[in-house]
Amino acid sequence: MQTERPGTFMIQPAIDHTHVFLGATAIIASEPMKRLLEVVERVARSNANVLINGESGSGKEMIARAVHDYSPRREKPWVDLSCAALPEHLLESELFGHERGAFTGAESAKPGLFELANRGTIFLDEIGELDPRMQVKLLRVLDGVPYYRLGGVKKVTTDVRVVAATNRDLERAVAEGRFRGDLYHRLSQFVLVVPPLRQRPEDAVALAHHFLAQQDPNLSFGPGAMAMLESHCWPGNIRELRNTIIQAAVMARGREVQASDIHIRPAMAALRAALEAPAPSLAPAVFHNGDSPMHTEHVNLNHMERRMIYEALRTTGGHQQRAAVKLGISRRTLSRKLKLYESEQMEAVI
């Protein structure tokens, strides 16, 4: 049995944090996620459409599966689709189906996902990527209006609960005219927010143990390795954590995963943590590369922070929400930092 060190979150073997939703395993150890799951159970009993917000890789699909699994529709179909995975003309065919000869290559009739999900749940991931024309079509279906398959002459009526997910700020998209307000309100009859992994350290540790056991049940984490995992802010959330553990399991030479086996960028973690700090002044930091510490007393993190923010804004074309997601911080934090830089520039001019 692993012993608990002060300031760490070690997992006791007797505690089972495992949940299974539609055959997929979820590890939930933190209080924020336990509270979220309690809300999910209540929401699931209704027929309300659900919009799930959260960073990429934070577990939105698992929450969507839980909504279906806890609902009276659990014995009915579960159908999922990423709205960003297909071009517009194929997306319409996937959602609403087509008849034979409706377009080149349509050699036979095909029911759409709404038909396949009849009396069940359809999960539309990355709903913020939906183009305006498809937004109109989806809105009509959500309003209960029968629709035609592509090339069809007979209307189709379905009874489907819609669960959608996005890492975009849809309210801002509505304000900017990039997303229909009526569709947003139709989708968001109930909104669930999945917190990022950096706000759920208990989940990060529990997931790390889970992923390690999947790779090799005989392996365990050494103290240094666990300290590295706990100190990282996981901007890539669960996907980044899973990849890190898989790589560590491959690199481990003994029966314990050591700090040198874990390949993450602690300097970047410290920088992102600094972005979330309320005070503009940043203290000197200690960076580690594997098990080789490099002590620095005069590293200008403030300058690095500013460069990192401006680079993210450059690569996203100035889109603040996308830049915030890329940086692994909230949009509010990004806005606060930009206002700080603007005021500093004004003071320099004066």
N, C-alpha and C positions, 0 to 999 in steps of 0.2 A: 504493500500500500504506500502511495506517495504521501509524504507529510506536507502540511501547508506552511509556507513561509510567510512572514508578516508582509502585508501589502499585496499579496497575490491571491488569485482565485483558482484554487486547485479543485479538481473534480473528485469527489468521493465515489468509489465504485458502486456503493449501494444506491446512489441516486440515479434514477433513470430519467433522462431529459428527452427521451425519444417520443416523437409523435409520427404517425403515418397517415398521410392524406392522399388518397387515390393511389396507393402503392409507392408514394415518394416519402422518404424519411426526412423529417424536420427535427432539428435539435434546438430546443427552447429551454434555456436555463436562466435568463435574465428576467427581472421584474417587469421592465417595459414590454417585453414580448409576451409574458404571461398575461399582463393586463390587456394587451392587444387581442390575444386569443380569446379572452373572456368576452370582449366586445364582439369578436367575429362570431362566436356561438350565438349571441343574441341577434345579431344582424342576419345571420344565415336563416333563421326561422321565418323571416319576412320574405317578400318577393321583391324588395327594393333592389334596383340596380346599384352596383357598388363601384366606386372609383378608388383605386389603390395608388397612393403616391409614395415615392421613395427613390433613393439613388439606385443606379444600375448595380445589380448584383446583391442587393440588400435582402432579397427574399420575397419580392412581391408576388411571384407566381405561386409560391408555397402558401401564402395567405389566401390567394384566389382559390387554390385547391381546397383549403380549409373551409372557405365559404360554401363551396359545393358539398363537401363531405359532411358538414354539419346540417345541411339543409334538408327539407322534405324531398328535394329532387335528387338525393344522393344515389338512388337506384336508377336514375335516368341518365342520358348521355352527358358526358363532359367533353367539350370540343374547344381546342385552343388554337390561336393564330397570332402571329406577329404581324402587325400592320405595316411594319417597315421592311418585311422580308420579300414582298412582291410588288411589281409595278402596278399602276392603277388598273390597267385593263385585266390583268390576271386576278387582282384582289377582288374586283367586282364579281368575277366568275366564281372565285372561291367562296365568297360570302353568300351569294344569291343563286349560284348555279347557272347552267346554260343548257340549251337544247341542241340537238344535233344540227350542225351546219351554221351555228350562230356566228362563228368566226373561223378563220383558217385553222385547221387542226382539230376542230371540234367534231370528231368522228362519231361521237355518241352523246346522248344526254347525260348530264351529271347534276345530282342534287347539290345545293350549296350547303355551307356549314350551318346556316340557320335552320335548314330543314333537318340536317343530321342531328342538331342539338335540340330538336323539338321536345318540349316538356322537361328539358334539362338546362344546362348552363353553357354559355359560350364565353370564353375568356379572350378578350382582345388586348393583347400586349402592345405596348408602344403606341397607344391610341393617339398620342400627340403628333404622330407622323402622318396621320390621315389627311389626304388632300381635300380641298374644299368640295369638289363634286361628290366624293364618296361620303363626306360629312352629311350632305343633304340626303343621300340615299339611306344612310344609316339612321338618321333622325326619323325618317318616315317609318322605317321598320320598328323603331323603338316606340313610336306613337301608335303602333298597332295597325298600321295601314298595310293591307295585303300588297304583295309585290310580284313582279314577273321575273322568271328566270331570263337570262340573256337570250333573246330570240324566241322567247316563249309567248303564248297567247292565253295561258291559263294562270290566274293569280294564285299565289301561294300564301297561306296563313300559318304562322307558327306561334307557339307559346314558349318563349325562351327568356331565361334570366341572363342579363348581360353583366359581366364583371370585367372592368377595364383597368389597365394599369399604365402608368407613365412616370418617367423621371423628369418630365417637363413641368414648368409652371403654367398650367392651363389657364388660370385666371389672368395671368399676364398676357398669354396668347390671345385670349378673348379681348382684352383691352386694346391690344395691338391689331386686332382684326384678322389674326391668323387662325383662329378657331372659333367656330360658331358658338355664341352664347347659349342659344336654345339647346344645342346638342350637349354642351357642357352641363347644363342644369339637368338634362334628362339622364345623363350618365352618373351624375354625382348626387343621386338621391341619398346616398350615404357614402361618406369619404373615410377611408382608413389610411393612416400614415405609418409606414414601416420605418423605424429609426435606423440610421446607418450603423454598421458594425462597431464603429469607434465609440458609440454611445451604449454599447452592450458588451462590455468586457467579459462578462460571464459566458455569453454566447460564443464569443471568439475562442475562449479557452475550451469550452465544451466541444465546439466544432473541430478545433485542432485535434483533440483526443479522438474524436469520431473519425476524422479523415485519416489519422495515423493508424488507427485500428483497422481501417479498410485496407490500407496498404500492407501492413504487417502487424498482426496482433501481438507479436513478441517485442515490439519496440515501445519505448517510453521516452519522455522528454527529460533531459537533464535540466538542472536549475538555470543555467545560462541560456539555454534554448527557450525555456518558458519565459524568462525575463524579456527576451527579445520579442517574443510573440505578444506579450502583454503591453509592451511599450509602443508597438507599431499602431498607427491609426487606420490602416487598411482602407485607403482611398478606393481600391477596387472591390471592397467588401468581401462577400463570401467567396466569389470566384478567385480573387487574389489569394485569400487564405488557403483555399483548396489547392491551388497550384503550388503555393509555397510549401505546404505539407507533403505533397507528392514528391517534389524535388528533394526535400529534406530526407524523406524515407529512402530515396534512392541513394543519396550521398552518405547516409549513416554507415559507419564502419563497425560499430559494436551493437549492443542492445539498447543503447541510449542515443537519442538525437542530441547532438551538441550544438552550441551556438555557431560553430564554424560550418555546420551542415545547413544552416538556414540562410538563404540568400535573399534578403530584403534590403531596402535602402534606408537605414535608420536616420541618415541625415535628412532625407526627404520627409520622413515621419516627424522629425523634430521641427522642420520648417512648417509643415502643415499644422502641427500643434500650435506653433507660434501665430499662424494666421487666425486661429480661433481665440487667442489670448486677448483679454479686454484691453490691456495696456499697450500703447504703441511702442514703448521701449522694450527691447528684447535682451535678455540676459545672455552672457556667454554660454556656449553649449559644448557638450562632449559628444563627438561622433564616434561610432564604432563600425569597423568594417570586418565582419566575421568576429574573430576573437582577438583582433589587433586594434586596441584603442588608439585614437589619435586625438589628443587633447588640444583644444584651441581656445585661446582666451580673447582673441580679437577678431573673431569671424563676424563679418558684418551681415548678420541675418536679415536686418532690415532692408539692405540693398538687394540681397538674394530674393527676399519675399517680393519686393517690388518688381524685379525682373521676371519672376515666375508668374505674377499676376498679369503683367503686360503681355507676356508671351502667350498665356492662355487666351487673353482677349484677342490677340492677333490671329491665332489659329482658329478661333471661333467667329471671326468677322465682327468682333465687338459685342457679341451676344453674351450678356452678363450671366444669364441662367446656365447656359452651356459651359461657360468658363468656370462658374462655381462648381458644377458637377465634375469638370475635368480636374479641378484643384482639390476636390474632396472637401469642400467647405460649403456653408450655407450662402445663399445669395445675399442675405442681410449682412453677413460678415464681409463679403466682397464689396458691397455698396459702402459699408463703413470705411473700409480700407481706401477705396477710391476717393471718398470725400476727404479723408485724412491727407492723401497725397495732393489733392487739389488745394486744400488750405495751406499746406506746406509750400506749394509753388507760389501761391498768392503772397505769403509772408516773405518769400525770397525776393519777389518782385518789389514789394514795398520797402 
